[in-house]
Amino acid sequence: MTINEIQDEIIEEFSGFDDWMDKYQLLIDLGNEQEPLEEKYKTEQNLIDGCQSRVWLVADYVEESGDRSQESGVIHFRAESDALIVKGIVALLIRVLSDHTPQEILDADLYFIEEIGLKEHLSPTRSNGLVAMVKQMRVYALAFSAKQ
């Protein structure tokens, strides 16, 4: 699936709820469904700066088997947070951006954040954290694309 197809799927899922308490509950459920990050990755180096709660993000570059004439690999993200709603937000970001090429991640317009109303329903500190998470994911994509 493309990044935009995944975003459209998320918008569809959230459109079923009118009440923001239900949307928060969906975020919490998404966060709880996420695979926990192994303790060895919960290091200072993997913490995202700019988040009020603690968020650890790990990125791995995975070579795609197939056409060897051009380098093609994807970035696989894993993350965890000690805050329930933030854990759900990072789960959404991973769902959208993980397992795509560095260039796809760099080119992505993350319109789902606005479309589901997340931006206007987050506190300023959580909004800053969201921006920091997206920025860190793009930094990884930039670093991996520079290595190619």
N, C-alpha and C positions, 0 to 999 in steps of 0.2 A: 504494500500500500504506500502511496505517496504521503508526504507530510500533510498536504492539504486534505487528502481523503480522511486521514486520521483526525485532523482538526474538525472536519465536518461531522464525523461520527461522534466526537465529544460534544459538539454543539447540539446535536440531535438528542444525545443522552440527557443533557442538562435542560433542554427545552421542555422536557416532561414535567418539570417542577416549576411552580409559580412562586412558592415560598422559599426565601433564602435560607431558612433553617433546614429545609429538606436538601438544598444544594450543599450546605455545609456538611450535612450528614453523608451525602454522596462522596464528598471530598474525603471525609474521615474514613469511610468504607474503602475507598480506593487506596488510601494510604495504608490501611490495615491489611489489604490484600497483597501489598508489595512484599517481595522477598526481603527479609531483614539483611542488612549489611553485616558482613563478618566483622567481629571486633578488631581484627588486625588492620582493617581499613579506616577505623575511627581514629584517625590521627590528626594532629594539628595541620599537617600539610594538605589534608583532604577537606578541611573545614572551609566553608565559603565565607569570605569576608562580606560584611554588609547585612547579614541576617541577624535578627535579634535572637531567634532560637538557633540551636546548633544544627547545621545541615552539613553532612559529609557527602561529597560527590566524587565518584571514581569513574574514569573513562578508560576504556581499552580499545585499541585499534585492532580490528579483526580483518585479516585478509580474506577477500571473497575468492573462492576457487572458481575458475572459469577461464575467461579470455585473458591470457597472460600478456597480450600485446599492449594492454594499458593497465596501469596500476589501478586496482579498484578494491577498496576496502571500506568498511563501515565502522562507525564508532558505537560501542556498546556502553551505555551509561548504567551505573548503579548508584543508589543514594539512600540516605536515611536521615530522618530528623527526629529530634526529641519532642516536637510539638505536633499534635494530631492533624490540624488543618494544613500546616506547612508540609507535613509528610504526604498529604493528599495532593497538594500543589506540585511537589517535586515528582510524584507518581505520574501526574498528567504530563509534565514536561518530558519525562523519560519516555512515556508512551508515544509522544509526538516526535521526539528527536532521536531516540535511540535506534540503532541499526540502520542509520542513513549515512551517506558519504559526508565527509567534511564539507564539501562544496554545497550539498543540499542543505546542510544545517546552517551554513553561513548565509545562504540565499533565502532561507525561510522567513516568511512574514507570519509571525505568530498571532494571527487575527482571532483565534479562539478565545484568548484571554479577555478581549473586549466583548466578543459576541456572547459569551456566557455570563457576562456581568461581573466577572471576577475582579476586574480592576477597580470598579466603584464600590465593591463590598469588602475590600480589604482595608485594614488600618494602614496609616502611612508607613509604619515600620514593616508590616508584612508586604506592602507594595514594594518597598525598597529591597526587601529580601527576595521577592520574585524577580525583580530587575537584576539583582546580583546573581541569582541562580542561572538565568538566561545568559547573562554576560559570561559567567564561568563556562557554561556549555559551549558558547561560541569561541571562547579562548582556547579550549581543548580542540575544537574543530580547526581553528586557525593553526595551532601548533602541529596537528596531524597533517594538515594540507601542506604545510611548509616542508615537512619531512619527505613528502612524495617526490 
